[in-house]
Amino acid sequence: MAAGVSQPSFLTESAVLCWVGQARANNTVRNRLSRVCTFLRWCVRAGEADPALVEALSGRDNPLRQIPRLYGKVHAPRLARWLSHEEAFYRLVGACRDGTDLGLRDEVLIRLGLAGIPLKSSRSVGVQVRLALFSPPRENLGKQRLAPGSLRVVQARRSHQAQ
């Protein structure tokens, strides 16, 4: 173990706090403390650690619990670069407007990302992106059945949604 003990039952609060506090970045301190508490909770269930230690580490009076979460690579050697409004909505989205279905698909995906909606949540706002649009459309698959990503199906779906 990192604190120089051979069993979790020999851990002390000061040893754990010393190891957790050695991290330089706020998010690393928070992650270490969270993982140690999770591990020690498992050890308590297995009878290998003292429940009082877990309570002390996860309690509100623990000074390391007061460390705020930081975003934007604040502690990184190079700070994160964010797009300006003009770069995001005029240049990036504008580059997708080429009049093709693929350009429309790309614009929808970029706008969802700029709105902060992950692709896995796109169904919750009623937007469905067909991955079949990645490949060129196929007209039929025998007996005049249309492929899910075919151009006719996409056009039919658009005209239906427009009504």
ABEGO torsion letter per residue (X at the ends): XAAGBABAAABBAAAAAAAAAABABAAAAAAAAAAAAAAAAAAAAAGABBAAAAAAAABAABAAAABBBBBGGAABABBBBBBBAAAAAAAAAAAABAGBAAAAAAAAAAAAAAAGBBAAAAAAAGBBBBAAAABBBBABBEGGBBBAABAAAAAAAAAAAAX
